[in-house]
Amino acid sequence: MDFRHEIKHEINYSDMITIRHRLSAVAYPDPHTINGKYYIRSLYFDNLADKTLMEKVNGVSRREKFRIRYYNGDTSVIHLEKKSKIAHLGNKQSAPLTAQQAQSIVDGDTQWMIRSEHMLIRELYSKMQTQGIAPKTIVDYTREPFIYPAGNVRVTLDYNVRSGMNCTDFLDTECVTVPVSDSIILEVKWDGFLPDIIRDAVSLADRREGAFSKYAACRIYG
């Protein structure tokens, strides 16, 4: 399993304008964006004891979380993702889902998962059975991503975080979501090294690395 370096900073609107301007001069927009951004909808999983939430809140170094995600309201491309963290290192595994399969997971119809050709889907099924994890809440937000080839760098600016509260029917594009935070999250990911040109572009005075979690923020409503 390959891990990447990951750091997050909680920034303000003025910071975002500054960093966006700098990155536009040295990095490249993600080719999958629409006008430089895309809209993400995720459905996060947790168990009855809120294991995923509490591990994040308590700063547990080694943790994992499952989510289902699609972009720009396009439910023709959906992925199950498992995000693993060890301190400041992260790894993401992914498996495709059809809209029907995603809906069946939301509805609790999971027996088909054990026969899936994708190991990650079988792993989720196993943990749903043994750990009691289940769909918990919808998380929506806007992302502006930039890429830089050297170091395989990816820089993202995330904002307009919204919660589906207790709604888990995330394929329903009419599902009501509510804003939960004015925070803007700068995230930088890279492989072996972070080029100085990117380090300079994202540097801000008096900004410490933060632990902002969009999932945790959206759980304020339950």
N, C-alpha and C positions, 0 to 999 in steps of 0.2 A: 504494500500500500504506500503510495507516494504522497507525502505531505508538502504543503506550501506554507510559506510564511504569510501571516495575516496580522494586520494591525487595524484598529478602528479609532476614530476620533469623533467626538460630538462637536460640531461646529455651528456657527451662526450663519445667517443669510449673507452678510458681508464677506465672511470667509469663503463661502461657496462661490460667490461672484469672482473673487480673487483667484481661487484655485481653478475654476472653470476657464478663466481667461488664460492662465499659465499653461494648463494642460492642452488647450486648443492650439497652442503654439508649438508644442513639442511632442504630443502624443496623437493618437488616431481615434476617432469615434468607432465604437463597435459597429460593424457593418449591418447588424441585425436591428439597429434602432430605427425609429421613425422620428425624423427631425431631432436626432441626437438623444432620444430617450425612449424608454419603453415602460409599460405598466405591468407590474407583476402581481399576480394573485397566488397566494400559497395557502394550503391547508396544513396546519401543524398537528402533530400527534402528541399525546401524553397519556399517562395512566391516571387512575383515580387518586393517587397520592401526589400528583403533579411532579413526578420525578424530574422530567426535563426542565420544568420551570424552576424548581428548587435548586437543582444543580447549577443552573445559571446564576440565580440570585446569590447562592452561597459561594460562588467562585470556584467550583470544583474544576480542577485542571483537566482531567480526562473525562470527556462526556460525548454523547452523541444525540442526534435528533433526526426524526423522519418528517418529511413533508412531501406534499404533492403540489406541483407548480405548473402554471401556464402563463403565457405572455400576451399582452395586448388584446385580451378577450378572445384569443384564438384557441378554442378547445380541440382543434384537430391535432395539436402537438402538446402532449401532456407528459410530464416526467415525475416519477417517484424518485426522491433524492434522500440519501442518508448523509448527513454532515457529521464528521468526526473531528473532535478537537483534542489536542494535547498541548496545553499552555498556549503559545502563540503560533502553533502550527495547525493547519487544517487540511482535511481531505474530504472530497465530495465524490460519492458514487451515485450513479444514475441508471434508471431503467425506464423504458417507454411504457406508457399506459394509453389505452384507448379511452375515449370519453365514457364508454359503457363500463369498462373496467374500473375507472375512477369512481363512477357513480355507485357501482356495486360495493366498493369499499366503504363509501359514505353510508350506504344503506345496511351495512353489516353482512352482506352476502360475500363471504370470503373463501369458501371451500375451493374455488377454482385456483386460488393463489398457490396452493401447495403443488399444483401441477405445472406451474409456470416454468418456461425455459430460462427465466431470468432469476439468478440467485438472490438478488436484492428483494424481489417480490416475495420469494419464499422465506427470506429472513424476516421481512415485515410480518408475514403471516405467523411465523413461529413466535415472534415477540408479542403479537396481538393475543395469541393463545396463552403464552406463559407469563407475560408481564402485564397483560391487561391494557396495553396501549391502544388508543382509539383516536379517531379524529376529534380535535379539540376546538380549534377556532380558525377563522379566516384572517389572513393578514394581507392587506393591500398596500402598495406603495409605488412611487415613481422612482425610476433609476436612470441616471445619466452615467454611462460607462465609457471609459477610455482604455485603450490598450497600447502597449509599447513592446516591440518584439524582444529586445535585449532583456534577459532576465524573465521573459514571459510575464510581464507586468500587467496587472489589471487594476485600474483605479475606478471606484464607483462613488457617486454622490446619490444618496437615497433620502427621500423626503416625502411629505404628504402621507405619513403612515396612518392607516385606517384599520379598524377592527370590525370583524363581522359579529363581534360579541359572542353569543352562544350558537350562532348559525354555522353549520358545517356543510351546507349544500353549496359548495363553492363553484359548481358548474352553472348555477343560477346567476346569470350576469346582472339580474335585477335585485339580488340580495343586498339589503341595506347595510352599509358600513358607516362607521362614525370616526371622525378624527380623534386620535389619542395622544398625539405629541406634535409640538412645533419643531422638534429636533431635526437636524440634518446630520446624516451620518456619512463621514468620509471613511472609506475602507480601501486599503492598499494590500494587494496580494502579489507575491512574486516567488520564483523558484530559488535558484542558487544565490542570486545577488540582486540588490536594488540599485539600479544606475543612479549616479549622482544627479543627473538631469531631472529625474523623476522625484528623487528625494528633495531636491530644491523646490520643485514645482508644488509639492504638497506640504512643505514646511510652513508652520505658522508659529509666531511667538506666543508663549504662554498657553499652548494647547497640549494637554496631556492625553496619553492614550486612554481611551474610555472602554467601558464594558456595556455599552448600550445594546439592548436586545429588542428587536422589533416584536418578537413573539412575546417577551415578558411585558412590553408596553401594552400590547393588545389584550393581555390577560387581566388588565385592571377591571374589565367589565365582566369577569367571570371565567 
